[in-house]
Amino acid sequence: MTNATTSPPVTLEDVRAAAARIAGKVVRTPTLKSITLSKMTGAEVWLKFENLQFTAAYKERGALNKLLLMGDNALKNGVIAASAGNHAQGLAYHGARLGVPVTIVMPRTTPTIKVTQTQGHGATVVLEGETFDAAYAHARTLETERGLTFVHPFDDAEIIAGQGTIALEMLADAPDIDCLAIPIGGGGLLSGVGTAAKALKPGLEVIGVQAELYPSMYSLLNGLDMPAEGDTLAEGIAVKSPGLLTREIVRAVADDIVLVAERHLEKSVALLLEIEKTVVEGAGAAGLAALLAHPEKFAGKTVGIVLCGGNIDTRLLANVLLRDLARSGRLARLRIRLQDRPGALFHVARIFDEQSVNILELAHQRIFTNLPAKGLSLDVECETRDRDHLDRLVAALVAAGYEVTLIELG
């Protein structure tokens, strides 16, 4: 997919200038090797912890670089942006530091934590539309009506140069990285990081990662017509239309783009919390999800992954973790057919006790079932040590003559 360009809109020199401009005003986040994830994936995995920025996302870099390059009139009148959250927080935070009024238009589907945190940085938040594209259109209308300066979240050379500073830090800290797995929404992160990384290390491979539900850049660059819609965990990269500037840069610097399913995004969020003790949002886990979904593409390589954001709603995080426990067999829901007679529940519970399985919740169903009138359905939510332990429980129930159905997740 990589093509040469004669006059790139963003260069290594632009990225280096951005790095000097924002130095000391954003966190120089660590790049650390994950021994456990390396063993698990067959690649040498290096993680760039951009979720440790003050606003918990890399977007601060581009937003600050853009603000520092604006004229006095633009800064005085104020700026406006459309964002699913992280660009909003970065612009709001640094706008407040610089005394710049900031208005943010967000989709109504934006997680509450991102709305409240953006407001907490002093920005005026307007909720409009169900998607980023709807919020974007409304922001452009307000830009004209209120005389504000629009700051694009990704389709802007100065924003892209700021995001590219991540690559300078990663390759300084882990010079042996020979492959980068970079999330793509609108394409600003990959455009900046890919441009800088390829200039510093021309043989380095850049792999873009998109959620299967929003394959907009993948579809565009592969000449396909794929729908981009749905309720993805990775709302930070749920963009229906890539930028005009970024699509050309991504075309030039990306060696490939891969898609990841929701189950891989969920698994990656859970693994990063469990193994690395770090909280990431769905988009922030996309790089690791690519290694889980496409292990053959990364095996044996030294892979750099940008944990680009950590703003995930706590209730959603809890759901993701519980679903991961269910997929791994540590939580399970069993549907057991019983006869409606005294002692039926006692005899089933005794098997759970014999197998050392903890019962968390019980639910009888006598009415809304296709069983005979003297039959009932018992749903048991239980906790086991692992999948083998669960399999032993099911085998014991079947051996005792019970009809058992395991309620699986999708």
The 8 nearest C-alpha neighbors of each residue, nearest first, counted from 0:
[[1, 254, 255, 250, 253, 2, 251, 252],
 [0, 2, 251, 252, 254, 253, 250, 3],
 [3, 1, 251, 0, 4, 250, 252, 253],
 [2, 4, 251, 5, 1, 252, 7, 6],
 [5, 3, 6, 7, 2, 251, 248, 247],
 [4, 6, 7, 3, 8, 2, 251, 10],
 [7, 5, 4, 8, 9, 10, 3, 248],
 [6, 8, 9, 4, 5, 10, 248, 194],
 [7, 9, 6, 156, 10, 248, 244, 13],
 [10, 8, 7, 156, 13, 160, 11, 194],
 [11, 9, 13, 12, 7, 14, 194, 8],
 [10, 12, 14, 195, 13, 15, 198, 194],
 [11, 13, 15, 10, 14, 16, 9, 17],
 [14, 12, 16, 10, 11, 15, 160, 9],
 [13, 15, 160, 17, 11, 16, 12, 163],
 [16, 14, 18, 12, 17, 13, 11, 19],
 [15, 17, 13, 19, 18, 14, 12, 20],
 [18, 16, 20, 14, 15, 19, 161, 64],
 [19, 17, 15, 16, 20, 21, 164, 22],
 [18, 20, 16, 22, 17, 21, 15, 14],
 [21, 19, 17, 18, 22, 16, 64, 67],
 [20, 22, 24, 18, 19, 17, 23, 64],
 [23, 21, 19, 24, 20, 18, 25, 27],
 [22, 24, 25, 21, 26, 27, 20, 19],
 [23, 25, 21, 22, 26, 63, 20, 93],
 [26, 24, 23, 27, 21, 22, 60, 52],
 [27, 25, 28, 52, 24, 23, 53, 51],
 [28, 26, 25, 29, 168, 23, 52, 22],
 [27, 29, 26, 48, 49, 51, 30, 47],
 [30, 28, 48, 47, 31, 27, 172, 46],
 [29, 31, 47, 46, 169, 172, 45, 48],
 [32, 30, 46, 45, 29, 33, 47, 48],
 [31, 33, 45, 44, 34, 46, 30, 43],
 [34, 32, 36, 35, 44, 37, 45, 31],
 [33, 35, 37, 36, 32, 38, 44, 43],
 [34, 36, 38, 37, 33, 39, 274, 40],
 [37, 35, 39, 33, 38, 34, 40, 44],
 [36, 38, 43, 44, 34, 42, 35, 40],
 [39, 37, 35, 36, 41, 40, 34, 42],
 [38, 40, 36, 37, 41, 35, 42, 34],
 [41, 39, 37, 42, 38, 36, 294, 290],
 [40, 42, 298, 38, 37, 39, 299, 43],
 [43, 41, 298, 299, 37, 300, 40, 44],
 [44, 42, 301, 37, 302, 300, 45, 41],
 [43, 45, 302, 37, 33, 32, 42, 301],
 [44, 46, 32, 303, 31, 302, 33, 304],
 [47, 45, 304, 31, 30, 303, 305, 48],
 [46, 48, 30, 305, 306, 49, 29, 304],
 [49, 47, 50, 306, 28, 51, 29, 46],
 [48, 50, 307, 51, 57, 306, 56, 52],
 [49, 51, 55, 308, 309, 56, 48, 52],
 [52, 50, 49, 55, 48, 53, 28, 56],
 [51, 53, 55, 54, 26, 50, 56, 49],
 [52, 54, 55, 51, 26, 56, 25, 50],
 [53, 55, 52, 56, 88, 89, 59, 85],
 [56, 54, 50, 52, 309, 51, 53, 308],
 [57, 55, 308, 50, 58, 307, 49, 54],
 [56, 58, 49, 59, 307, 60, 308, 52],
 [59, 57, 86, 60, 56, 89, 61, 85],
 [58, 60, 89, 62, 57, 61, 63, 90],
 [61, 59, 161, 58, 63, 62, 162, 57],
 [60, 62, 161, 158, 64, 162, 63, 59],
 [63, 61, 59, 65, 90, 64, 60, 89],
 [62, 64, 66, 65, 60, 61, 59, 67],
 [63, 65, 61, 67, 62, 66, 161, 17],
 [66, 64, 62, 68, 63, 67, 157, 158],
 [67, 65, 63, 69, 68, 64, 62, 94],
 [66, 68, 64, 65, 69, 63, 20, 21],
 [67, 69, 65, 66, 64, 70, 157, 63],
 [70, 68, 66, 67, 73, 65, 71, 74],
 [69, 71, 73, 72, 74, 68, 67, 66],
 [70, 72, 74, 73, 75, 69, 76, 68],
 [73, 71, 75, 74, 70, 76, 69, 77],
 [74, 72, 76, 75, 71, 70, 77, 148],
 [73, 75, 71, 77, 72, 99, 76, 70],
 [74, 76, 72, 73, 77, 71, 99, 100],
 [77, 75, 73, 74, 147, 72, 78, 100],
 [76, 78, 100, 74, 147, 75, 99, 101],
 [79, 77, 148, 101, 147, 149, 102, 100],
 [78, 80, 102, 149, 103, 101, 148, 150],
 [81, 79, 103, 150, 149, 151, 104, 82],
 [82, 80, 104, 135, 103, 134, 105, 138],
 [81, 83, 84, 105, 87, 86, 80, 104],
 [84, 82, 105, 109, 235, 131, 106, 85],
 [83, 85, 87, 82, 113, 86, 88, 114],
 [84, 86, 88, 87, 58, 56, 89, 83],
 [87, 85, 58, 89, 88, 84, 82, 152],
 [88, 86, 84, 85, 90, 82, 89, 91],
 [87, 89, 117, 91, 85, 90, 86, 92],
 [88, 90, 59, 86, 92, 91, 87, 58],
 [89, 91, 62, 87, 93, 88, 92, 94],
 [92, 90, 88, 94, 122, 89, 120, 93],
 [93, 91, 120, 89, 95, 94, 90, 88],
 [92, 94, 96, 95, 90, 91, 63, 97],
 [93, 95, 99, 91, 97, 96, 92, 90],
 [94, 96, 98, 93, 92, 97, 99, 91],
 [95, 97, 93, 94, 98, 92, 99, 91],
 [96, 98, 94, 95, 99, 93, 66, 74],
 [99, 97, 95, 96, 94, 100, 74, 75],
 [98, 100, 94, 74, 97, 77, 95, 101],
 [101, 99, 77, 78, 94, 98, 102, 122],
 [102, 100, 122, 78, 77, 79, 91, 99],
 [103, 101, 79, 123, 122, 124, 78, 80],
 [102, 104, 124, 80, 79, 81, 125, 87],
 [105, 103, 125, 81, 134, 126, 138, 124],
 [104, 106, 126, 82, 134, 83, 81, 127],
 [107, 105, 128, 129, 127, 108, 130, 134],
 [106, 108, 126, 129, 109, 127, 128, 105],
 [109, 107, 106, 129, 110, 130, 105, 128],
 [108, 110, 107, 106, 83, 111, 105, 113],
 [111, 109, 112, 113, 312, 108, 114, 311],
 [110, 112, 114, 113, 115, 109, 312, 116],
 [111, 113, 115, 110, 114, 312, 116, 310],
 [114, 112, 84, 116, 111, 115, 110, 117],
 [115, 113, 111, 117, 112, 116, 118, 110],
 [116, 114, 118, 112, 117, 113, 119, 111],
 [115, 117, 119, 113, 118, 114, 112, 120],
 [118, 116, 88, 114, 119, 120, 115, 113],
 [119, 117, 122, 115, 121, 120, 116, 114],
 [118, 120, 116, 117, 121, 115, 122, 114],
 [119, 121, 92, 117, 118, 91, 122, 116],
 [122, 120, 118, 119, 95, 91, 123, 117],
 [121, 123, 101, 118, 91, 102, 120, 124],
 [122, 124, 102, 103, 118, 101, 125, 121],
 [125, 123, 103, 104, 102, 122, 118, 126],
 [124, 126, 104, 103, 105, 127, 123, 102],
 [127, 125, 105, 107, 106, 104, 124, 128],
 [126, 128, 106, 134, 107, 105, 125, 104],
 [129, 127, 133, 106, 134, 130, 107, 126],
 [128, 130, 106, 107, 108, 133, 127, 131],
 [131, 129, 106, 132, 133, 128, 134, 108],
 [130, 132, 134, 133, 106, 135, 83, 238],
 [131, 133, 135, 130, 134, 136, 239, 238],
 [134, 132, 128, 136, 135, 130, 131, 137],
 [135, 133, 131, 137, 127, 106, 132, 128],
 [134, 136, 132, 81, 138, 133, 137, 131],
 [135, 137, 133, 139, 138, 134, 132, 140],
 [138, 136, 140, 134, 139, 135, 141, 133],
 [137, 139, 141, 135, 140, 136, 104, 81],
 [138, 140, 142, 136, 137, 141, 135, 143],
 [139, 141, 137, 138, 142, 143, 144, 136],
 [142, 140, 144, 138, 143, 139, 145, 137],
 [143, 141, 147, 139, 140, 145, 146, 144],
 [144, 142, 146, 141, 140, 145, 139, 147],
 [143, 145, 141, 142, 146, 140, 147, 139],
 [144, 146, 147, 143, 142, 141, 140, 76],
 [147, 145, 143, 142, 144, 148, 76, 141],
 [146, 148, 142, 78, 77, 145, 76, 79],
 [149, 147, 78, 79, 73, 142, 77, 150],
 [148, 150, 79, 80, 78, 151, 142, 147],
 [151, 149, 80, 79, 152, 148, 78, 65],
 [150, 152, 153, 154, 80, 155, 149, 81],
 [153, 151, 86, 150, 154, 82, 81, 80],
 [152, 154, 187, 151, 155, 185, 158, 186],
 [155, 153, 242, 244, 151, 245, 187, 152],
 [154, 156, 158, 157, 153, 159, 151, 244],
 [157, 155, 159, 158, 9, 160, 8, 154],
 [158, 156, 160, 159, 65, 155, 161, 64],
 [157, 159, 61, 161, 155, 156, 160, 65],
 [160, 158, 191, 156, 162, 187, 161, 157],
 [161, 159, 14, 163, 157, 191, 162, 158],
 [160, 162, 61, 60, 158, 163, 159, 17],
 [163, 161, 159, 61, 191, 164, 160, 188],
 [191, 162, 164, 192, 160, 165, 161, 166],
 [163, 165, 167, 166, 162, 18, 161, 14],
 [164, 166, 163, 168, 167, 162, 169, 192],
 [165, 167, 169, 192, 164, 168, 163, 196],
 [168, 166, 164, 165, 170, 169, 171, 195],
 [167, 169, 171, 165, 166, 170, 172, 164],
 [170, 168, 166, 172, 171, 167, 173, 30],
 [169, 171, 174, 173, 172, 167, 168, 166],
 [170, 172, 168, 169, 174, 173, 167, 166],
 [171, 173, 169, 170, 168, 174, 30, 29],
 [172, 174, 170, 175, 171, 169, 176, 30],
 [175, 173, 170, 176, 171, 172, 169, 177],
 [174, 176, 173, 177, 301, 170, 302, 172],
 [177, 175, 301, 174, 302, 178, 173, 303],
 [176, 178, 203, 301, 175, 204, 302, 300],
 [179, 177, 204, 302, 203, 205, 176, 301],
 [178, 180, 303, 205, 302, 206, 181, 304],
 [181, 179, 206, 286, 304, 207, 303, 205],
 [180, 182, 207, 286, 208, 189, 179, 206],
 [183, 181, 208, 207, 285, 286, 209, 282],
 [184, 182, 186, 209, 208, 207, 236, 185],
 [236, 183, 185, 238, 186, 237, 182, 209],
 [184, 186, 241, 242, 238, 187, 153, 183],
 [185, 187, 183, 184, 245, 189, 188, 190],
 [188, 186, 153, 190, 159, 189, 185, 245],
 [189, 187, 191, 190, 162, 186, 192, 159],
 [188, 190, 192, 193, 191, 186, 187, 181],
 [191, 189, 187, 193, 188, 249, 248, 192],
 [163, 192, 190, 159, 194, 162, 188, 160],
 [191, 193, 163, 166, 189, 195, 194, 190],
 [194, 192, 196, 189, 190, 191, 195, 252],
 [193, 195, 191, 197, 192, 196, 190, 198],
 [196, 194, 11, 198, 192, 193, 197, 163],
 [195, 197, 193, 199, 198, 194, 166, 200],
 [196, 198, 201, 200, 194, 199, 195, 193],
 [199, 197, 195, 196, 200, 201, 194, 11],
 [198, 200, 196, 197, 195, 201, 11, 167],
 [199, 201, 197, 203, 198, 202, 196, 177],
 [202, 200, 197, 203, 198, 199, 196, 204],
 [203, 201, 200, 204, 197, 177, 178, 199],
 [202, 204, 177, 201, 178, 200, 197, 205],
 [205, 203, 178, 177, 254, 179, 202, 206],
 [204, 206, 179, 253, 254, 178, 193, 180],
 [207, 205, 180, 255, 256, 254, 253, 179],
 [206, 208, 256, 181, 182, 180, 183, 255],
 [209, 207, 182, 257, 256, 183, 181, 258],
 [210, 208, 258, 183, 214, 182, 211, 259],
 [209, 211, 259, 213, 212, 258, 214, 260],
 [212, 210, 258, 259, 260, 213, 214, 209],
 [211, 213, 210, 227, 228, 229, 214, 231],
 [214, 212, 227, 210, 211, 237, 215, 228],
 [215, 213, 217, 211, 209, 218, 216, 227],
 [214, 216, 218, 217, 213, 239, 240, 219],
 [217, 215, 219, 218, 214, 241, 220, 246],
 [218, 216, 214, 215, 220, 219, 256, 221],
 [217, 219, 223, 215, 221, 216, 220, 214],
 [220, 218, 216, 222, 221, 217, 215, 223],
 [219, 221, 217, 222, 218, 216, 250, 223],
 [222, 220, 218, 219, 223, 217, 216, 224],
 [221, 223, 219, 220, 218, 224, 217, 225],
 [224, 222, 218, 221, 225, 219, 220, 217],
 [223, 225, 218, 226, 222, 219, 215, 221],
 [224, 226, 218, 223, 227, 214, 215, 213],
 [227, 225, 228, 224, 213, 212, 214, 215],
 [228, 226, 213, 239, 212, 214, 215, 225],
 [227, 229, 212, 213, 226, 230, 239, 237],
 [228, 230, 212, 231, 227, 213, 237, 226],
 [229, 231, 232, 228, 212, 234, 233, 237],
 [232, 230, 233, 234, 229, 212, 261, 237],
 [231, 233, 281, 234, 261, 230, 264, 265],
 [234, 232, 281, 282, 231, 235, 236, 237],
 [233, 235, 237, 236, 232, 231, 282, 281],
 [234, 236, 233, 282, 237, 83, 184, 84],
 [184, 235, 237, 234, 238, 233, 282, 183],
 [238, 236, 234, 213, 235, 184, 233, 239],
 [239, 237, 184, 236, 240, 185, 131, 213],
 [238, 240, 227, 215, 213, 237, 241, 132],
 [239, 241, 238, 215, 242, 185, 216, 132],
 [242, 240, 185, 216, 246, 186, 215, 243],
 [241, 243, 245, 154, 244, 185, 246, 240],
 [244, 242, 246, 245, 241, 154, 247, 240],
 [245, 243, 242, 246, 247, 154, 248, 155],
 [244, 246, 248, 242, 186, 247, 243, 249],
 [245, 247, 249, 248, 243, 244, 242, 250],
 [248, 246, 250, 245, 249, 244, 251, 243],
 [249, 247, 245, 251, 250, 246, 190, 252],
 [248, 250, 246, 252, 251, 253, 247, 190],
 [249, 251, 247, 248, 252, 253, 246, 1],
 [252, 250, 2, 1, 248, 249, 253, 3],
 [251, 253, 249, 1, 193, 250, 248, 194],
 [254, 252, 205, 249, 255, 1, 206, 250],
 [253, 255, 0, 1, 205, 206, 204, 252],
 [254, 256, 206, 253, 0, 207, 257, 205],
 [255, 257, 207, 206, 208, 217, 258, 253],
 [258, 256, 208, 207, 209, 255, 259, 289],
 [257, 259, 209, 211, 210, 208, 260, 256],
 [260, 258, 210, 211, 289, 292, 209, 263],
 [261, 259, 211, 263, 262, 210, 264, 258],
 [260, 262, 264, 263, 265, 259, 232, 231],
 [261, 263, 265, 260, 264, 266, 409, 259],
 [264, 262, 266, 288, 265, 261, 260, 267],
 [263, 265, 261, 267, 288, 262, 266, 281],
 [266, 264, 262, 268, 263, 267, 319, 261],
 [267, 265, 263, 269, 264, 268, 270, 262],
 [266, 268, 270, 264, 269, 265, 288, 284],
 [269, 267, 265, 271, 266, 270, 284, 279],
 [268, 270, 266, 272, 267, 271, 320, 273],
 [271, 269, 273, 267, 272, 274, 268, 266],
 [272, 270, 275, 274, 268, 269, 273, 277],
 [271, 273, 276, 277, 269, 270, 278, 275],
 [272, 274, 270, 271, 276, 269, 275, 277],
 [275, 273, 271, 270, 276, 272, 35, 36],
 [274, 276, 271, 277, 272, 273, 270, 33],
 [277, 275, 272, 273, 274, 271, 278, 270],
 [276, 278, 272, 275, 271, 279, 273, 274],
 [277, 279, 272, 309, 276, 271, 280, 268],
 [280, 278, 309, 283, 308, 268, 284, 277],
 [279, 281, 311, 309, 283, 310, 282, 308],
 [280, 282, 233, 232, 284, 283, 264, 268],
 [283, 281, 233, 285, 284, 235, 280, 236],
 [284, 282, 306, 307, 308, 280, 281, 279],
 [283, 285, 281, 282, 267, 287, 286, 268],
 [286, 284, 288, 282, 287, 283, 182, 264],
 [287, 285, 180, 289, 288, 304, 284, 181],
 [286, 288, 290, 289, 285, 284, 267, 291],
 [287, 289, 285, 291, 263, 264, 286, 290],
 [290, 288, 292, 286, 287, 291, 293, 259],
 [291, 289, 294, 287, 293, 288, 292, 297],
 [290, 292, 288, 289, 294, 293, 287, 263],
 [291, 293, 289, 290, 288, 294, 259, 263],
 [292, 294, 290, 295, 296, 289, 291, 297],
 [295, 293, 290, 296, 297, 291, 298, 292],
 [294, 296, 298, 293, 297, 290, 41, 299],
 [297, 295, 294, 293, 298, 290, 300, 289],
 [296, 298, 294, 295, 300, 42, 299, 290],
 [299, 297, 42, 41, 295, 300, 294, 296],
 [298, 300, 42, 41, 297, 301, 43, 295],
 [301, 299, 42, 298, 297, 302, 43, 177],
 [302, 300, 43, 176, 177, 42, 178, 44],
 [303, 301, 178, 44, 179, 176, 300, 43],
 [302, 304, 179, 45, 46, 176, 44, 178],
 [305, 303, 46, 180, 286, 47, 45, 179],
 [304, 306, 47, 307, 46, 181, 48, 303],
 [307, 305, 283, 48, 49, 47, 308, 50],
 [306, 308, 283, 49, 305, 56, 57, 50],
 [309, 307, 56, 50, 283, 55, 279, 306],
 [308, 310, 279, 50, 280, 55, 278, 311],
 [311, 309, 280, 308, 55, 113, 279, 312],
 [312, 310, 280, 309, 313, 316, 279, 315],
 [311, 313, 315, 314, 112, 316, 110, 310],
 [312, 314, 316, 315, 317, 311, 112, 318],
 [315, 313, 317, 316, 312, 318, 311, 319],
 [314, 316, 318, 312, 317, 313, 319, 311],
 [317, 315, 313, 319, 314, 318, 312, 320],
 [316, 318, 314, 320, 315, 319, 313, 321],
 [319, 317, 315, 321, 316, 320, 322, 314],
 [318, 320, 316, 322, 317, 321, 265, 323],
 [319, 321, 323, 317, 322, 318, 269, 316],
 [322, 320, 324, 318, 323, 319, 317, 325],
 [323, 321, 325, 319, 324, 320, 318, 326],
 [322, 324, 326, 320, 325, 321, 327, 319],
 [323, 325, 321, 329, 327, 330, 322, 326],
 [326, 324, 330, 322, 328, 323, 327, 331],
 [327, 325, 323, 328, 324, 322, 408, 329],
 [326, 328, 324, 325, 329, 323, 386, 385],
 [329, 327, 386, 325, 385, 330, 326, 331],
 [328, 330, 383, 385, 324, 384, 382, 327],
 [331, 329, 325, 382, 324, 328, 381, 383],
 [332, 330, 381, 325, 380, 328, 333, 382],
 [331, 333, 380, 379, 406, 405, 381, 378],
 [332, 334, 405, 379, 378, 404, 406, 335],
 [333, 335, 378, 404, 377, 403, 405, 379],
 [336, 334, 403, 377, 402, 376, 333, 337],
 [335, 337, 376, 402, 375, 377, 401, 403],
 [338, 336, 375, 374, 376, 339, 335, 343],
 [337, 339, 374, 340, 375, 373, 343, 336],
 [340, 338, 374, 373, 375, 337, 343, 341],
 [339, 341, 338, 343, 342, 373, 337, 344],
 [342, 340, 343, 339, 344, 345, 338, 346],
 [341, 343, 345, 344, 346, 340, 347, 339],
 [344, 342, 345, 346, 341, 340, 347, 337],
 [343, 345, 347, 346, 342, 348, 341, 337],
 [346, 344, 342, 348, 343, 347, 349, 341],
 [347, 345, 349, 343, 348, 344, 342, 350],
 [348, 346, 344, 349, 350, 345, 343, 351],
 [349, 347, 351, 345, 350, 346, 344, 352],
 [348, 350, 352, 346, 347, 351, 353, 345],
 [351, 349, 353, 352, 348, 347, 354, 346],
 [350, 352, 348, 356, 354, 349, 353, 355],
 [351, 353, 349, 355, 350, 354, 356, 348],
 [352, 354, 350, 351, 355, 349, 356, 348],
 [353, 355, 351, 352, 356, 392, 350, 391],
 [356, 354, 352, 353, 351, 357, 383, 350],
 [357, 355, 351, 354, 383, 352, 382, 358],
 [356, 358, 382, 381, 359, 355, 383, 351],
 [359, 357, 381, 360, 380, 356, 382, 379],
 [360, 358, 381, 380, 357, 382, 361, 379],
 [359, 361, 380, 379, 358, 362, 381, 378],
 [360, 362, 379, 378, 380, 363, 377, 359],
 [363, 361, 378, 377, 364, 379, 360, 376],
 [364, 362, 377, 376, 378, 365, 361, 375],
 [363, 365, 376, 375, 366, 377, 367, 362],
 [364, 366, 375, 367, 368, 363, 376, 374],
 [365, 367, 368, 364, 375, 372, 369, 370],
 [368, 366, 365, 364, 369, 370, 376, 375],
 [369, 367, 370, 366, 365, 364, 376, 375],
 [368, 370, 371, 367, 366, 372, 374, 375],
 [369, 371, 368, 374, 372, 375, 376, 373],
 [372, 370, 374, 373, 369, 375, 368, 365],
 [371, 373, 374, 370, 365, 375, 366, 339],
 [374, 372, 339, 371, 338, 375, 370, 340],
 [375, 373, 338, 371, 339, 372, 370, 337],
 [376, 374, 365, 337, 364, 339, 338, 336],
 [375, 377, 336, 364, 363, 335, 337, 365],
 [378, 376, 363, 335, 334, 362, 336, 364],
 [377, 379, 334, 362, 333, 361, 335, 363],
 [380, 378, 361, 333, 332, 360, 381, 377],
 [381, 379, 332, 360, 359, 331, 358, 361],
 [380, 382, 358, 359, 331, 357, 330, 379],
 [381, 383, 330, 357, 329, 356, 358, 331],
 [384, 382, 329, 356, 385, 389, 388, 330],
 [383, 385, 329, 388, 382, 386, 389, 328],
 [386, 384, 329, 328, 388, 387, 383, 389],
 [385, 387, 328, 389, 388, 390, 327, 329],
 [388, 386, 390, 389, 385, 391, 328, 384],
 [387, 389, 391, 385, 386, 390, 384, 383],
 [390, 388, 386, 392, 387, 391, 383, 328],
 [389, 391, 387, 393, 392, 388, 394, 386],
 [392, 390, 394, 388, 389, 393, 395, 387],
 [391, 393, 389, 395, 390, 394, 354, 396],
 [394, 392, 396, 390, 395, 391, 397, 389],
 [393, 395, 391, 397, 392, 396, 398, 390],
 [396, 394, 398, 392, 393, 397, 391, 399],
 [397, 395, 399, 393, 398, 394, 401, 392],
 [396, 398, 401, 400, 394, 399, 395, 393],
 [399, 397, 395, 400, 396, 394, 401, 393],
 [400, 398, 396, 397, 401, 395, 394, 350],
 [401, 399, 397, 398, 396, 402, 395, 403],
 [400, 402, 397, 396, 399, 403, 336, 335],
 [401, 403, 336, 335, 397, 400, 404, 396],
 [404, 402, 335, 334, 401, 333, 405, 336],
 [403, 405, 334, 333, 406, 335, 402, 332],
 [406, 404, 333, 407, 332, 334, 403, 331],
 [405, 407, 332, 333, 404, 408, 334, 331],
 [408, 406, 405, 409, 326, 332, 325, 331],
 [409, 407, 326, 406, 325, 322, 323, 405],
 [408, 407, 262, 326, 261, 406, 322, 325]]
